[in-house]
Amino acid sequence: MLLDKVIGTYCLVDDILQGLGHYESQERKVSDSEIITTAIVAALYFKGNQSFAINYMRSHKLIDMIGKSGFNKRLHRVASLIMRMFLDIGRIFKYVYSELEYVIDSFPMRVCHNIRISRSKLFKGKQWRGYNASKREYFYGVKVQLLTTKEGIPVELCFTPGSEHDIDGLRKMNVDLPPESKLYGDSAYTEYELEELFKETELIDLKISRKANSTRPDKPWQAFLKTTMRKRIETTISEIVDMTPHSIHAVTAKGFLLKLLLFVFAYQLKTIV
């Protein structure tokens, strides 16, 4: 039942905030837990439409009266807190459950159709124009670099301009994995020096799929293992993309990235609630 899932999500969010030592005034009519839960409900069940989520929460008496404008202001104030919660849950899987196998991949999220690039107010510049190899088309927007467990649970992410290569996204990420971990990725993350650096300094073994002309080719069993490991993250990405609307409505670039974060965070919570 949807209501039970919403209540379970609220309890989890509230417990995480308490665990982080989050403090807020007791005089507030709507707590940060209620704000974040409403945003998650919007991402999970209403394609990110926060007005629908607010009305749902009101109709079931799960949140006090708050307007869309007030809700949006409160949500932006806790944006860094949401990222901290997302990473904190990821850290539990990494260091409490002792996961040692991870997968990294990226997926594009466009801001607008190519014909409207010149009128885009959220992002400006050629760096946001990238190429989606799977669909063989160009897009204007950002790439989401996503790192998951082998079961497909997101634990880290990074946003990069659409034109940036995946290996540059990996360099930007503050990869925080336990020693002796294995990180699988496709051939877009190929860079031998980086693989050696990860192994020497972080004790992380990068298991990157090799291209046909690679000077360090995979043996058949290695190629099969890497391909199998990457299939789960492809499913995760597909399910996250299915949660998003045809066009993400946002007034600012920060608002756009916040909504992307909420979709990934909502998916992460969905897998554990």
Secondary structure in CASP SS format (residue, H / E / C, confidence):
PFRMAT SS
TARGET T0000
AUTHOR 0000-0000-0000
METHOD secondary structure of the structure
MODEL  1
M C 1.00
L H 1.00
L H 1.00
D H 1.00
K H 1.00
V H 1.00
I H 1.00
G H 1.00
T H 1.00
Y H 1.00
C H 1.00
L H 1.00
V H 1.00
D H 1.00
D H 1.00
I H 1.00
L H 1.00
Q H 1.00
G H 1.00
L C 1.00
G C 1.00
H C 1.00
Y C 1.00
E C 1.00
S C 1.00
Q C 1.00
E C 1.00
R C 1.00
K C 1.00
V C 1.00
S C 1.00
D H 1.00
S H 1.00
E H 1.00
I H 1.00
I H 1.00
T H 1.00
T H 1.00
A H 1.00
I H 1.00
V H 1.00
A H 1.00
A H 1.00
L H 1.00
Y H 1.00
F C 1.00
K C 1.00
G C 1.00
N C 1.00
Q H 1.00
S H 1.00
F H 1.00
A H 1.00
I H 1.00
N H 1.00
Y H 1.00
M H 1.00
R H 1.00
S H 1.00
H C 1.00
K C 1.00
L C 1.00
I C 1.00
D C 1.00
M C 1.00
I C 1.00
G C 1.00
K H 1.00
S H 1.00
G H 1.00
F H 1.00
N H 1.00
K H 1.00
R H 1.00
L H 1.00
H H 1.00
R H 1.00
V C 1.00
A H 1.00
S H 1.00
L H 1.00
I H 1.00
M H 1.00
R H 1.00
M H 1.00
F H 1.00
L H 1.00
D H 1.00
I H 1.00
G H 1.00
R H 1.00
I H 1.00
F H 1.00
K H 1.00
Y H 1.00
V H 1.00
Y C 1.00
S C 1.00
E C 1.00
L C 1.00
E E 1.00
Y E 1.00
V E 1.00
I E 1.00
D E 1.00
S E 1.00
F E 1.00
P E 1.00
M E 1.00
R E 1.00
V E 1.00
C E 1.00
H C 1.00
N H 1.00
I H 1.00
R H 1.00
I H 1.00
S H 1.00
R H 1.00
S C 1.00
K C 1.00
L C 1.00
F C 1.00
K C 1.00
G C 1.00
K H 1.00
Q H 1.00
W H 1.00
R E 1.00
G E 1.00
Y E 1.00
N E 1.00
A C 1.00
S C 1.00
K C 1.00
R C 1.00
E E 1.00
Y E 1.00
F E 1.00
Y E 1.00
G E 1.00
V E 1.00
K E 1.00
V E 1.00
Q E 1.00
L E 1.00
L E 1.00
T E 1.00
T E 1.00
K C 1.00
E C 1.00
G C 1.00
I C 1.00
P E 1.00
V E 1.00
E E 1.00
L E 1.00
C E 1.00
F E 1.00
T E 1.00
P E 1.00
G C 1.00
S C 1.00
E C 1.00
H C 1.00
D H 1.00
I H 1.00
D H 1.00
G H 1.00
L H 1.00
R H 1.00
K H 1.00
M C 1.00
N C 1.00
V C 1.00
D C 1.00
L C 1.00
P C 1.00
P C 1.00
E C 1.00
S C 1.00
K E 1.00
L E 1.00
Y E 1.00
G E 1.00
D C 1.00
S H 1.00
A H 1.00
Y H 1.00
T C 1.00
E C 1.00
Y H 1.00
E H 1.00
L H 1.00
E H 1.00
E H 1.00
L H 1.00
F H 1.00
K H 1.00
E H 1.00
T H 1.00
E H 1.00
L C 1.00
I C 1.00
D E 1.00
L E 1.00
K E 1.00
I E 1.00
S C 1.00
R C 1.00
K C 1.00
A C 1.00
N C 1.00
S C 1.00
T C 1.00
R C 1.00
P C 1.00
D C 1.00
K C 1.00
P H 1.00
W H 1.00
Q H 1.00
A H 1.00
F H 1.00
L H 1.00
K H 1.00
T H 1.00
T H 1.00
M H 1.00
R H 1.00
K H 1.00
R H 1.00
I H 1.00
E H 1.00
T H 1.00
T H 1.00
I H 1.00
S H 1.00
E H 1.00
I H 1.00
V H 1.00
D H 1.00
M H 1.00
T C 1.00
P C 1.00
H C 1.00
S C 1.00
I C 1.00
H C 1.00
A C 1.00
V C 1.00
T C 1.00
A H 1.00
K H 1.00
G H 1.00
F H 1.00
L H 1.00
L H 1.00
K H 1.00
L H 1.00
L H 1.00
L H 1.00
F H 1.00
V H 1.00
F H 1.00
A H 1.00
Y H 1.00
Q H 1.00
L H 1.00
K H 1.00
T C 1.00
I C 1.00
V C 1.00
END
